[in-house]
Amino acid sequence: MRILTEYEAEHFLEQEGFPIVNRTLCKNEKETLSALKKYDRVVLKLASQELLHKTERGAVKINVTEKNFHSQYKELINIKVKQQGVIVQEYVEGMYFLLGIKKETVFGHVLLFGLGGIYTEAFKDVTMRILPIEKKEIKTMINELQASQIFHSREKLNVALLEKVLFQLSKLVEKYPNIQELDINPLILNKEEATIVDARIVFD
């Protein structure tokens, strides 16, 4: 079994043509501050093989600025895990979604879609399909969410881009049948773009 960390998983998906957030993996405070200055608003994340659920450990700092950078950075590096560095990630606005693949013993690979971020556990609003599926089934899958009416009416979200990424994800297991789990949480969708801001992949 091989587990890719967030940065590794995002790099893998980027190589496969998925839309990934702008980010930089930094090795020290000077590099991190320099990368932060490239963007108006940033998110800082601690990169570690031991952090599969970063938010629960306080390993994600949102809306970091030059003014509060030093205190936020210090809190991250004081977390007691084996560290690979700090990820400086451009802050993205929009609605959060969960996209995933899971390899089931009976059904094989299944595609999952639902509300993302803090809403994943709170509402458990998720739909799934056994793979492979046809492209037209993606739209049906999206509309099955209990929250579908909310995001269809909100700020004219670009649902066509969401459909494109979901279908692209559904085809990925044809090329990589050894994917055991793939979690994208969240993909952030707005009226202009769909952006993956966190991912994890487990291979057999």
PyMOL commands that set and color helices and strands:
alter all, ss='L'
color gray80, all
select helices_A, chain A and resi 6-15+29-36+55-57+69-77+119-123+135-143+148-153+159-175
alter helices_A, ss='H'
color red, helices_A
select strands_A, chain A and resi 2-4+23-26+42-47+60-64+85-90+95-104+108-115+126-130+179-189+194-196+199-203
alter strands_A, ss='S'
color yellow, strands_A
deselect
rebuild
show_as cartoon
